[in-house]
Amino acid sequence: MVPKVLIIEDDNTFGIVLKKWFNKNGFDAFVKSTLDESKKDLLKSEFKLIITDLRLPDGDGIMLLTWIRENKINTPVIVMTSYGEVQSAVAAIKLGAFDYMEKPINPEILRIKIDEALNHIPIESPKENPSTTNIVYGNSPLSQKMYEHIKLVAPTQLSVLIRGESGTGKEYTARMIHENSHRKQAPFIAVDCGSLSKELAPSELFGHLKGSFTSAIADKKGVFEQAGGGTVFLDEVGNLSYEVQVQLLRAIQERKIRPVGSAKDIKVDVRMIVATNENLETAISEGHFREDLYHRLNEFTLIVPPLRERKEDIVLFANSFLADANKELERNVERFSDESMSILKQYRWPGNLRELRNIIRRTVLFTKGTEITPDLLPEFIQIPAKTEQISLQPIDEREQILKALKITKGNKTKAANLLNIDRKTLYNKMHQYGMDI
């Protein structure tokens, strides 16, 4: 089946040029000039890729990305921007855009970004994960210790701070706490704070009234109200702005929230679980995170160990991900060869479980037989020495980012993996240091 691409561009001439380029390169391209027309197409058809201008006659790319997320559409989005709109492009990345490009469009760069977007396998949106998520339990001593702590804290009302590297499964850990608590029959709602802009965070968390800001076309309940009686999980909580931290502290202390544009408080009853891969103590000392909020959230600390420290679990997780991939991709791969499994166990897994899962899915996709052999695994896993692990320290962050980009020849996805951070965090840090994104 020819992959379908939706192009959203109000410049008719440029839209036609893009359409012809996509059609020539093996895509079935459709061009829409407004936000409203695009939404209708996205609701009735399935697209493999969305290319959108940042500025549209009836809105902008930011509004489109918000709508896409609210409607649980997982199609990768590449945003086109004009010169000088880098800040808006970074905001788009935070809201879930896969990448952005500056106009005029370079066809070779476009081709590379399309290839990266179509080969990128997204992790499921936190809000879409059902409460019946199949969780694989590790057998290593560190995993067993973590499960003991989960069973200990789950029945209590304590707020929990989960610490761990990116990709270690902090959300699954939060879900385990919820499903072993007295609130397990109520909702579990997860929010990626790293994807929330400063402007949208209050609305997402606490709701808003119709007309309270330009795109507020209807009343909206925030996650605190939606999760009534259940659990709210805030991932990468350190990314919340100082102003939102104040509102969050009030919600925890007084069990009340005030939607944007409202003069009335709403009572809420939720348990708080938060996660971070950053050093919140450093953020406190630098004035970026409130100390009183930190103590409210950190009534119990749970550490999720990196995969390299629990290598005994790799066989278990790899086989579980293999079964999942077979079901999802309609394959019948039965096993890993001994040599392949040995390679998986030797690799350091800077992206942890997320990286292991994605690589196995891609490998299963390309496996024609019933066994995964070493030649089917990515080269950088087969020769770990080629992928030097970089430790990202605050003192020399900029230099380490530059080093990672040099090693990966400018590939930001690979650079983020090398730095052991997610791609959105890399974009944020590059913007912070005034680096070309």
N, C-alpha and C positions, 0 to 999 in steps of 0.2 A: 504494500500500500504506500502510495506517495505521501510523504509527511506534509501536513498542512501548516502554513505559517500565516499568522494574522499581522498585517502591517497597519499601524495606526499613524497616519500622517495627513495633515490638512493641506500640505503643499501638493496639489494634484500631479504636477510634473515630476517632482521627486518621488512621489508614491508610485507612479507608473514605472519610473526607472528602477526602483527597488523591486517591484513586482516582476519585471522582465528578468532582472538578475537572478532572483530566486527561482523562477520558472526554468531558466537556462541551466541552473545548477541542481535540478532534480527535486524541486519543491513545488507544491501547489499553493500559490500565494494569493491572499485576499487583501484588498486595501479598503480601509474605512477611514473617514476623515474626522469623526467626532467620538467623544467618549460614550455617548448614548448608543450609537450604532454598534460600537465595539462590544459593549456589554451584552446587547441582544445576541450578537454572533457567538460570544463566549458561552452563553447559557444554552444555546441550541446545538453547537458544534464543538468537537474536540480538536484542539490545535497542539502541535508539537512545540511550537515556539511563538512568542509574541515579541514583535519589534515595535516600540512606540516612541513617538516624539515626547519630549518632556512638556511642551506647551501645546495645548489643544484649544479649539474655539470654545468648548463648553466645559473646560476644566483643565486638569494637568495630569502628568504621569503619576504624581504622588497620590492623587485621588483614585486613579485607576488601580494602583497597587494595593491601596487600602481596601477597595471593593473586591479585588481578586482574593485577598486574604480572608475577608469576611465570608466570601462565597466558596471558600475551600478549594480553589482552583490551583492545581500544582504545576501548571505550565510555566517553564522558565521564561523570564522577561528580560530583554535587553533594551535599555533606555537610550535614546539618541538625544544628545544635548548640543547646544551651541557653545561657542567659546565663552568662558567666564561663568559657566553654570556648574562648576565642579561641586560647590557646596550642595546644590540641589541634587546632583547625581549621588553624592554620598548619602543624602537623606533617602534617596530611592533604594540604595543598597541596603540601608538599615530596615526598610520596609519589605525587603524580600526580593528586590530585583537581582537577577543573576550577575549582571554586569552593565556597563554603560559604554557608549562610544561618542566621541566628539565629531560634529559635522565640520567639514565635509567627510563623508564616509570613505575610508580606505578599504577597497574590496578584499585585499589579502587579510587585513586585520579582522574584517567582518567574518571572513571564512573561518579564521581561527577561533573567534569568540562563539560562533554558531556551533562549531565542532565541540568546544568545551561545554557549552550549554546542553547540547543533546546527549553528551556522554556523561553528564553529571547526574548522579543518582541521588535525589534529595532524601533526607531523613524525614519521616512523616511529621506533619505539623503536630505539635503537642496537643492541640485541641481535638485532633481527629483520633487520637489513640483511645480505643475503647477501654473500659475498665477491666475487660477480660484479656488484656494483653498477655501473651505467653512470655513469661520471664524465665530465662535460663539461669540456673544457680550454679556457681562455680564451686569446685571442691578444694581449692587451695586454702592454706591456713589463713591468709589475709581475707579471702572471700568469706570464709566461715566466721571469722571474727566480726566482719561487717554485718553479716546476717544476725548474729547474736545481739549486736547493738540495735539493729532495726526492731527485733522482737521486743527488746527492752523498752524502747522509746515509743513505739507505735501506739500502745494503748493509752498513753498519757496525752495531756493537752499541751505539752511543751512545744514551743517553736523550734524548728530544726534548721541548722545551717549545714548544708552538704558541701564539702570541699572536694575538688578533684580536677584533674586535667580535662581539657576538651575531649569529648568522645568516650569518656569512661562509663557513661550510663547514669549520670546524675538524675535524669528525669525518671528512669526506671526505678532507681533507688527511692525517689520520692513517692512513686506510685506504690511500691512495696509497703512503705510506711502507711500510706492511706488505706491500702487493702487489708492491712492487719490492725486497723484502728476501729474505734466505735463509730466512725463516720463513713465507713466503707459503702453504705447504701446511698449516700449523698454524692453530689458531683465532685470530681477531681478536675480542676481546670489549671492548665499550665500556660504560662506566658513567657515568651522569650524577650526579656527586657532589652537585649541587644538590638532587637529589630524595631523598638519603639522610639519614635522621634520625641523630642522634648514637648512638641505641641500636641501629639496624639496620646501620650502616655496617660494623662489624667482622664481622658475620655475612655480609653481602653480599660483602665483599672476601676474607675469610679462611675462611669456612665456620663451621659449628657442629656440635656433637654433640646427638643427641636428648636432650631434658630439660634442656639447659643454661640455658634460660629458658622462660617460660610458654608461648609459642606455638611452641617448637621441638619439633614432634611427630615429627620424623624427622631423621636426619643430613643435612647439606647441604654440598655442595662450594662453596667460594667461587670467585670469578672467577679468582683467581691459580692455583688448582688446575685449573679448567676450561680455562684457556688454555695448558696445559702445552706448552712449545716454541714458543708463538706470541707474540702481542702483547696487552698490556693497555692500553687507552686510558682515561684518567681525565679526563673533561670537567669544567670548573669545579673544579679540584683545590683551589682556595683555600677551598672550603666545608667541607673535611674538618676535623673537630675536632682539637684539639691531641693528644689521646690517640691517635686513629687515625693521625695523622702519625707518632707514635713507632713504631707497629706497621709502618707503610708503610716507614719508613726501615730498619727491621730486615729487612724482606722484600727490600729492594733490596741492602743491604750483605751480608747473610748468605745470601741466596737461600733463606730458610726462613720458613715461616708457622706459626702455631699457631691452629687453629680454636677458637672460643669453647667453653669447657667441656672442652677437651682438655689433657692434660699432656704430649703429645708433639708434636714439630715435624714438619713435612712439607717436604721439599725441593721447590723450584719453580724453573722455568727459563722466564722470560718477559722480553720486552723492554718497557720502559716508555715510553709516549708520554702526555704530559699536555697539557691546554689550559686557558687562562683568558682572560677578558676583563677581569680585575681587575689591579691593580698589586701583585704579590707583594712587591716591595721595600718598599712602604708597609706591607703586612701584617706583614712581618718587623720593621720598625722599631716597629710598634705591639704586637708580641708575639703576633700571631695566627698566624704561620706560621714554622716552624723554618728557620733559615738553612742548617743542614747538609743538610736535606732538599731545600731549594731548589737547592743546588749539585749534589746528586745527580741531580735531575731535569732540570737546565738544562745538560746537557753540550753541547747544540746548540739554538739558538733559531731558530724558523721563524716568520716574520711572514706572516699571511694578510691582504692589504689589503682595505679596505672596498670595496664595489661602486662608490661614488661616485668612487673614485680610479682605477677601471678601466672607465670608461664604454664603452670600445671593445668590451667583452665583453657588454654588455647585449643587443644583437641576438642574439648567439649563444646566450646563456642563455635569453632569452625564447622563442626558437623551439624550443629543446630542451624547455622546460617546457610549451610549447604541444602538442608531440607527445605528451609524457607524459600531459597532461590529456585529450587526445582519446582515447587508449587507455583510460585509467582511467574516464572518464565516458561513453564510447561516443558521442563527438561527432565531427563532421567539419569543424572550423573550420580553414580553410586558411592564413590569414595575418592579419597586423596591417595596418591601413591606415597610410599614411605618417604621417598626423597622430598616430595612436595610438602608433606607435613613437617619434615625436618626443617625445611626452609622457613615455613610459617613460624615455627617455634624459635628460630634463631633471630628473626627480624625484631627490631626494637618497638615497632608499632607506635610511632609518635602521635598518630591519630586515634590510638586505642581501639575500642570495640567498634566504633563507627567506621574506622578505616578498614578493619578486618571484614566487617559485614559488606561494605561496598566493593572491596576487591574480590571477595568470593562471588558476589552477584555478577560482577563483570566477567569473572573467569568462567563461571557456569554458562553464561551467555555464549562464550566463544568455544566451549567444549563440545566437540562433535561425538566423542565416544562416551564411555561410562566412567572414565577415570581421569582425575585432574593430575596432569604430569607437570614437571618443572617448567617446561617450555611455554606453558599456558599462563604462568604467573608473570606479573610485571617485572621488567628487568631490574628495577631498583630494589625489589624484594629479593631477587635471586642473588644480587651482588650488594649486600647492605653497606659495604665499605664506600660505595659510590655516593650514598646518601648520608652525608655528615650531619649529625644531629646538632642543632644550634640551641643553646640556652638563652632565652630572651630575658635579659636583666634590665631593670629600669635605667641603670646608669648609662648603658651604651645601646639602648633600644634602636636608635636611628642607624647606628653603624651595623648592628646585627641584621636589621631589615634590609639594608643595602647589600650586605653580604649574601643573604638568602636570595635576593632578587638576582644577584650576579650568578650564583650557583645554578639557579633555575632558568637563567636567560630571560628573566622578566615575567615568567609565568607565575601569576599571583596565587593561584590555587595551590601550586606545588610549594611556593615560598611559605604560604600560611602553614601547610603541613610540616614543613621543615622547622618552622618556628614554634610548632606545637600550639598554634592558635587558630581560630576559625577565620574564614576569609573576610567576614564583616569587620572583625576586630583589626585585621591587617589594614583594611581600607581606612578605618577610623584613626589608627596610629599614623598612617602615611599622611592623612589630612592634618593631623595634629602637628606633625613635624614639617609641614609645608612641602612635602615631597610630591612629585608628579604621580598622579594616580592613573 
